[in-house]
Amino acid sequence: ARAVYQDKPIYLLDDCLSAVDAHVGQNIMEHCIAGKLAKKTRILVTHQLQFVHQADLIVVLKNGEITEVGSYQELM
């Protein structure tokens, strides 16, 4: 939440949903990441696959290397 108050053009979010339960994570995603920050550039690193469909672009890494890049529809 503190990052949102800074009103910056780019946000780097490194697995910020891993420490919260599913309900709180959904709330953070809906109201903060996809809500308040909707018009900002957001780079989200996560293992929370339930949110992947909301991304404009997905980059899949395996062993530190990019293995796939595309939209949710393209990668499915």
N, CA, C and O atoms as CSV, one atom per row, in Angstrom:
chain,resi,resn,atom,element,x,y,z
A,1,ALA,N,N,0.824,-1.194,0.000
A,1,ALA,CA,C,0.000,0.000,0.000
A,1,ALA,C,C,0.867,1.257,0.000
A,1,ALA,O,O,0.507,2.254,-0.626
A,2,ARG,N,N,2.000,1.221,0.691
A,2,ARG,CA,C,2.856,2.405,0.741
A,2,ARG,C,C,3.362,2.794,-0.643
A,2,ARG,O,O,3.507,3.978,-0.945
A,3,ALA,N,N,3.629,1.801,-1.478
A,3,ALA,CA,C,4.105,2.087,-2.834
A,3,ALA,C,C,3.063,2.850,-3.641
A,3,ALA,O,O,3.414,3.742,-4.412
A,4,VAL,N,N,1.804,2.518,-3.478
A,4,VAL,CA,C,0.725,3.173,-4.219
A,4,VAL,C,C,0.686,4.667,-3.912
A,4,VAL,O,O,0.437,5.474,-4.808
A,5,TYR,N,N,0.925,5.039,-2.677
A,5,TYR,CA,C,0.885,6.445,-2.280
A,5,TYR,C,C,2.001,7.276,-2.922
A,5,TYR,O,O,1.923,8.505,-2.930
A,6,GLN,N,N,3.022,6.633,-3.453
A,6,GLN,CA,C,4.137,7.354,-4.065
A,6,GLN,C,C,3.781,7.936,-5.437
A,6,GLN,O,O,4.441,8.869,-5.896
A,7,ASP,N,N,2.754,7.403,-6.094
A,7,ASP,CA,C,2.293,7.874,-7.398
A,7,ASP,C,C,3.433,7.943,-8.422
A,7,ASP,O,O,3.726,9.004,-8.973
A,8,LYS,N,N,4.059,6.806,-8.658
A,8,LYS,CA,C,5.143,6.695,-9.628
A,8,LYS,C,C,4.620,6.120,-10.940
A,8,LYS,O,O,3.546,5.519,-10.951
A,9,PRO,N,N,5.345,6.285,-12.048
A,9,PRO,CA,C,4.878,5.759,-13.328
A,9,PRO,C,C,5.087,4.252,-13.486
A,9,PRO,O,O,4.387,3.614,-14.272
A,10,ILE,N,N,6.039,3.677,-12.749
A,10,ILE,CA,C,6.369,2.253,-12.873
A,10,ILE,C,C,6.412,1.620,-11.482
A,10,ILE,O,O,6.960,2.197,-10.543
A,11,TYR,N,N,5.823,0.421,-11.366
A,11,TYR,CA,C,5.819,-0.316,-10.105
A,11,TYR,C,C,6.381,-1.709,-10.343
A,11,TYR,O,O,5.898,-2.431,-11.215
A,12,LEU,N,N,7.392,-2.093,-9.579
A,12,LEU,CA,C,7.970,-3.433,-9.617
A,12,LEU,C,C,7.462,-4.160,-8.376
A,12,LEU,O,O,7.789,-3.785,-7.250
A,13,LEU,N,N,6.664,-5.198,-8.590
A,13,LEU,CA,C,6.014,-5.907,-7.487
A,13,LEU,C,C,6.550,-7.342,-7.451
A,13,LEU,O,O,6.161,-8.177,-8.267
A,14,ASP,N,N,7.427,-7.614,-6.517
A,14,ASP,CA,C,8.097,-8.909,-6.431
A,14,ASP,C,C,7.370,-9.834,-5.465
A,14,ASP,O,O,7.587,-9.772,-4.255
A,15,ASP,N,N,6.517,-10.679,-5.995
A,15,ASP,CA,C,5.784,-11.699,-5.244
A,15,ASP,C,C,5.066,-11.122,-4.027
A,15,ASP,O,O,5.088,-11.707,-2.944
A,16,CYS,N,N,4.436,-9.979,-4.219
A,16,CYS,CA,C,3.788,-9.272,-3.108
A,16,CYS,C,C,2.515,-9.958,-2.613
A,16,CYS,O,O,1.995,-9.583,-1.563
A,17,LEU,N,N,2.004,-10.946,-3.335
A,17,LEU,CA,C,0.779,-11.623,-2.921
A,17,LEU,C,C,1.043,-12.940,-2.186
A,17,LEU,O,O,0.102,-13.588,-1.728
A,18,SER,N,N,2.297,-13.336,-2.071
A,18,SER,CA,C,2.614,-14.637,-1.484
A,18,SER,C,C,2.392,-14.703,0.023
A,18,SER,O,O,2.176,-15.787,0.564
A,19,ALA,N,N,2.440,-13.574,0.705
A,19,ALA,CA,C,2.344,-13.567,2.165
A,19,ALA,C,C,0.918,-13.378,2.679
A,19,ALA,O,O,0.706,-13.263,3.886
A,20,VAL,N,N,-0.059,-13.346,1.772
A,20,VAL,CA,C,-1.442,-13.124,2.191
A,20,VAL,C,C,-2.311,-14.302,1.750
A,20,VAL,O,O,-1.940,-15.051,0.847
A,21,ASP,N,N,-3.475,-14.458,2.397
A,21,ASP,CA,C,-4.367,-15.549,2.006
A,21,ASP,C,C,-5.081,-15.200,0.700
A,21,ASP,O,O,-4.967,-14.076,0.210
A,22,ALA,N,N,-5.815,-16.157,0.137
A,22,ALA,CA,C,-6.458,-16.008,-1.174
A,22,ALA,C,C,-7.427,-14.834,-1.209
A,22,ALA,O,O,-7.465,-14.091,-2.189
A,23,HIS,N,N,-8.213,-14.660,-0.144
A,23,HIS,CA,C,-9.200,-13.575,-0.108
A,23,HIS,C,C,-8.516,-12.204,-0.115
A,23,HIS,O,O,-8.917,-11.312,-0.862
A,24,VAL,N,N,-7.502,-12.042,0.705
A,24,VAL,CA,C,-6.774,-10.772,0.777
A,24,VAL,C,C,-6.027,-10.535,-0.532
A,24,VAL,O,O,-6.001,-9.409,-1.030
A,25,GLY,N,N,-5.419,-11.579,-1.098
A,25,GLY,CA,C,-4.722,-11.451,-2.377
A,25,GLY,C,C,-5.647,-10.993,-3.489
A,25,GLY,O,O,-5.275,-10.140,-4.294
A,26,GLN,N,N,-6.847,-11.550,-3.541
A,26,GLN,CA,C,-7.836,-11.141,-4.538
A,26,GLN,C,C,-8.211,-9.672,-4.352
A,26,GLN,O,O,-8.353,-8.931,-5.324
A,27,ASN,N,N,-8.369,-9.264,-3.107
A,27,ASN,CA,C,-8.711,-7.883,-2.792
A,27,ASN,C,C,-7.583,-6.933,-3.215
A,27,ASN,O,O,-7.846,-5.886,-3.805
A,28,ILE,N,N,-6.348,-7.289,-2.921
A,28,ILE,CA,C,-5.192,-6.468,-3.310
A,28,ILE,C,C,-5.116,-6.363,-4.830
A,28,ILE,O,O,-4.902,-5.278,-5.371
A,29,MET,N,N,-5.290,-7.484,-5.512
A,29,MET,CA,C,-5.226,-7.477,-6.974
A,29,MET,C,C,-6.327,-6.606,-7.559
A,29,MET,O,O,-6.069,-5.776,-8.431
A,30,GLU,N,N,-7.543,-6.792,-7.087
A,30,GLU,CA,C,-8.703,-6.081,-7.640
A,30,GLU,C,C,-8.662,-4.576,-7.365
A,30,GLU,O,O,-8.868,-3.770,-8.272
A,31,HIS,N,N,-8.400,-4.206,-6.126
A,31,HIS,CA,C,-8.506,-2.803,-5.739
A,31,HIS,C,C,-7.210,-2.019,-5.865
A,31,HIS,O,O,-7.245,-0.798,-6.018
A,32,CYS,N,N,-6.085,-2.685,-5.806
A,32,CYS,CA,C,-4.805,-1.984,-5.828
A,32,CYS,C,C,-4.087,-2.159,-7.169
A,32,CYS,O,O,-3.948,-1.201,-7.930
A,33,ILE,N,N,-3.638,-3.364,-7.451
A,33,ILE,CA,C,-2.825,-3.607,-8.645
A,33,ILE,C,C,-3.620,-3.368,-9.930
A,33,ILE,O,O,-3.139,-2.680,-10.830
A,34,ALA,N,N,-4.823,-3.926,-10.025
A,34,ALA,CA,C,-5.656,-3.736,-11.218
A,34,ALA,C,C,-6.581,-2.533,-11.067
A,34,ALA,O,O,-7.229,-2.131,-12.034
A,35,GLY,N,N,-6.652,-1.959,-9.884
A,35,GLY,CA,C,-7.527,-0.821,-9.619
A,35,GLY,C,C,-6.767,0.497,-9.625
A,35,GLY,O,O,-6.668,1.161,-10.657
A,36,LYS,N,N,-6.237,0.866,-8.484
A,36,LYS,CA,C,-5.536,2.155,-8.335
A,36,LYS,C,C,-4.344,2.294,-9.285
A,36,LYS,O,O,-4.041,3.397,-9.740
A,37,LEU,N,N,-3.675,1.190,-9.583
A,37,LEU,CA,C,-2.487,1.244,-10.441
A,37,LEU,C,C,-2.784,0.906,-11.898
A,37,LEU,O,O,-1.856,0.675,-12.673
A,38,ALA,N,N,-4.041,0.871,-12.284
A,38,ALA,CA,C,-4.435,0.416,-13.623
A,38,ALA,C,C,-3.793,1.220,-14.754
A,38,ALA,O,O,-3.527,0.657,-15.817
A,39,LYS,N,N,-3.543,2.471,-14.569
A,39,LYS,CA,C,-2.977,3.303,-15.633
A,39,LYS,C,C,-1.450,3.433,-15.527
A,39,LYS,O,O,-0.838,4.234,-16.234
A,40,LYS,N,N,-0.857,2.652,-14.655
A,40,LYS,CA,C,0.594,2.667,-14.454
A,40,LYS,C,C,1.213,1.431,-15.099
A,40,LYS,O,O,0.516,0.457,-15.383
A,41,THR,N,N,2.513,1.474,-15.328
A,41,THR,CA,C,3.239,0.281,-15.757
A,41,THR,C,C,3.505,-0.551,-14.518
A,41,THR,O,O,4.101,-0.071,-13.554
A,42,ARG,N,N,3.057,-1.813,-14.544
A,42,ARG,CA,C,3.214,-2.709,-13.400
A,42,ARG,C,C,3.910,-3.975,-13.855
A,42,ARG,O,O,3.469,-4.635,-14.796
A,43,ILE,N,N,4.988,-4.308,-13.191
A,43,ILE,CA,C,5.689,-5.561,-13.438
A,43,ILE,C,C,5.498,-6.400,-12.185
A,43,ILE,O,O,5.999,-6.067,-11.111
A,44,LEU,N,N,4.764,-7.495,-12.343
A,44,LEU,CA,C,4.406,-8.342,-11.203
A,44,LEU,C,C,5.082,-9.701,-11.347
A,44,LEU,O,O,4.850,-10.424,-12.316
A,45,VAL,N,N,5.908,-10.031,-10.384
A,45,VAL,CA,C,6.518,-11.357,-10.311
A,45,VAL,C,C,5.657,-12.158,-9.344
A,45,VAL,O,O,5.449,-11.744,-8.204
A,46,THR,N,N,5.148,-13.323,-9.803
A,46,THR,CA,C,4.270,-14.093,-8.929
A,46,THR,C,C,4.217,-15.561,-9.325
A,46,THR,O,O,4.506,-15.937,-10.461
A,47,HIS,N,N,3.837,-16.372,-8.351
A,47,HIS,CA,C,3.519,-17.777,-8.583
A,47,HIS,C,C,2.009,-17.982,-8.491
A,47,HIS,O,O,1.523,-19.106,-8.615
A,48,GLN,N,N,1.272,-16.898,-8.275
A,48,GLN,CA,C,-0.171,-16.944,-8.111
A,48,GLN,C,C,-0.838,-16.998,-9.492
A,48,GLN,O,O,-1.197,-15.963,-10.053
A,49,LEU,N,N,-0.996,-18.188,-10.023
A,49,LEU,CA,C,-1.478,-18.353,-11.397
A,49,LEU,C,C,-2.920,-17.897,-11.593
A,49,LEU,O,O,-3.332,-17.666,-12.730
A,50,GLN,N,N,-3.693,-17.763,-10.530
A,50,GLN,CA,C,-5.080,-17.319,-10.681
A,50,GLN,C,C,-5.176,-15.866,-11.162
A,50,GLN,O,O,-6.253,-15.430,-11.568
A,51,PHE,N,N,-4.079,-15.113,-11.125
A,51,PHE,CA,C,-4.087,-13.719,-11.561
A,51,PHE,C,C,-3.473,-13.525,-12.939
A,51,PHE,O,O,-3.542,-12.428,-13.494
A,52,VAL,N,N,-2.882,-14.556,-13.492
A,52,VAL,CA,C,-2.146,-14.439,-14.750
A,52,VAL,C,C,-3.038,-13.968,-15.899
A,52,VAL,O,O,-2.575,-13.228,-16.767
A,53,HIS,N,N,-4.293,-14.379,-15.922
A,53,HIS,CA,C,-5.185,-13.994,-17.024
A,53,HIS,C,C,-5.427,-12.482,-17.091
A,53,HIS,O,O,-5.910,-11.990,-18.111
A,54,GLN,N,N,-5.108,-11.744,-16.042
A,54,GLN,CA,C,-5.304,-10.293,-16.025
A,54,GLN,C,C,-4.117,-9.523,-16.604
A,54,GLN,O,O,-4.194,-8.308,-16.790
A,55,ALA,N,N,-3.032,-10.221,-16.886
A,55,ALA,CA,C,-1.820,-9.561,-17.381
A,55,ALA,C,C,-1.934,-9.223,-18.867
A,55,ALA,O,O,-2.544,-9.964,-19.638
A,56,ASP,N,N,-1.344,-8.103,-19.253
A,56,ASP,CA,C,-1.278,-7.731,-20.667
A,56,ASP,C,C,-0.244,-8.586,-21.390
A,56,ASP,O,O,-0.444,-8.977,-22.540
A,57,LEU,N,N,0.860,-8.872,-20.709
A,57,LEU,CA,C,1.939,-9.671,-21.282
A,57,LEU,C,C,2.485,-10.575,-20.192
A,57,LEU,O,O,2.698,-10.142,-19.059
A,58,ILE,N,N,2.706,-11.821,-20.540
A,58,ILE,CA,C,3.237,-12.808,-19.588
A,58,ILE,C,C,4.607,-13.250,-20.083
A,58,ILE,O,O,4.780,-13.567,-21.260
A,59,VAL,N,N,5.577,-13.269,-19.180
A,59,VAL,CA,C,6.918,-13.766,-19.472
A,59,VAL,C,C,7.158,-14.933,-18.533
A,59,VAL,O,O,7.147,-14.762,-17.314
A,60,VAL,N,N,7.376,-16.122,-19.091
A,60,VAL,CA,C,7.604,-17.321,-18.289
A,60,VAL,C,C,9.107,-17.567,-18.211
A,60,VAL,O,O,9.798,-17.603,-19.229
A,61,LEU,N,N,9.599,-17.737,-16.983
A,61,LEU,CA,C,11.021,-18.024,-16.756
A,61,LEU,C,C,11.177,-19.440,-16.229
A,61,LEU,O,O,10.396,-19.887,-15.390
A,62,LYS,N,N,12.171,-20.132,-16.714
A,62,LYS,CA,C,12.574,-21.434,-16.168
A,62,LYS,C,C,14.087,-21.426,-16.018
A,62,LYS,O,O,14.825,-21.177,-16.971
A,63,ASN,N,N,14.525,-21.702,-14.805
A,63,ASN,CA,C,15.961,-21.690,-14.491
A,63,ASN,C,C,16.622,-20.377,-14.891
A,63,ASN,O,O,17.758,-20.367,-15.366
A,64,GLY,N,N,15.908,-19.269,-14.698
A,64,GLY,CA,C,16.461,-17.952,-14.981
A,64,GLY,C,C,16.452,-17.546,-16.434
A,64,GLY,O,O,16.978,-16.486,-16.774
A,65,GLU,N,N,15.873,-18.352,-17.304
A,65,GLU,CA,C,15.828,-18.026,-18.727
A,65,GLU,C,C,14.385,-17.893,-19.193
A,65,GLU,O,O,13.497,-18.607,-18.729
A,66,ILE,N,N,14.170,-16.964,-20.121
A,66,ILE,CA,C,12.836,-16.771,-20.682
A,66,ILE,C,C,12.515,-17.937,-21.606
A,66,ILE,O,O,13.256,-18.219,-22.548
A,67,THR,N,N,11.396,-18.617,-21.326
A,67,THR,CA,C,10.987,-19.755,-22.152
A,67,THR,C,C,9.759,-19.455,-23.002
A,67,THR,O,O,9.574,-20.054,-24.062
A,68,GLU,N,N,8.921,-18.533,-22.544
A,68,GLU,CA,C,7.718,-18.176,-23.294
A,68,GLU,C,C,7.343,-16.731,-23.024
A,68,GLU,O,O,7.558,-16.219,-21.925
A,69,VAL,N,N,6.776,-16.072,-24.039
A,69,VAL,CA,C,6.298,-14.699,-23.914
A,69,VAL,C,C,5.018,-14.578,-24.721
A,69,VAL,O,O,4.955,-15.052,-25.855
A,70,GLY,N,N,3.994,-13.947,-24.149
A,70,GLY,CA,C,2.759,-13.724,-24.891
A,70,GLY,C,C,1.615,-13.360,-23.981
A,70,GLY,O,O,1.773,-13.227,-22.767
A,71,SER,N,N,0.459,-13.200,-24.593
A,71,SER,CA,C,-0.749,-12.928,-23.811
A,71,SER,C,C,-1.244,-14.239,-23.206
A,71,SER,O,O,-0.739,-15.312,-23.538
A,72,TYR,N,N,-2.218,-14.150,-22.334
A,72,TYR,CA,C,-2.797,-15.338,-21.720
A,72,TYR,C,C,-3.359,-16.266,-22.798
A,72,TYR,O,O,-3.125,-17.474,-22.761
A,73,GLN,N,N,-4.103,-15.703,-23.762
A,73,GLN,CA,C,-4.699,-16.522,-24.839
A,73,GLN,C,C,-3.633,-17.184,-25.687
A,73,GLN,O,O,-3.772,-18.349,-26.058
A,74,GLU,N,N,-2.571,-16.458,-25.998
A,74,GLU,CA,C,-1.503,-17.031,-26.814
A,74,GLU,C,C,-0.791,-18.184,-26.109
A,74,GLU,O,O,-0.440,-19.184,-26.734
A,75,LEU,N,N,-0.583,-18.034,-24.815
A,75,LEU,CA,C,0.157,-19.057,-24.077
A,75,LEU,C,C,-0.702,-20.276,-23.720
A,75,LEU,O,O,-0.181,-21.373,-23.517
A,76,MET,N,N,-2.017,-20.073,-23.647
A,76,MET,CA,C,-2.883,-21.218,-23.341
A,76,MET,C,C,-3.044,-22.080,-24.574
A,76,MET,O,O,-3.736,-23.097,-24.530
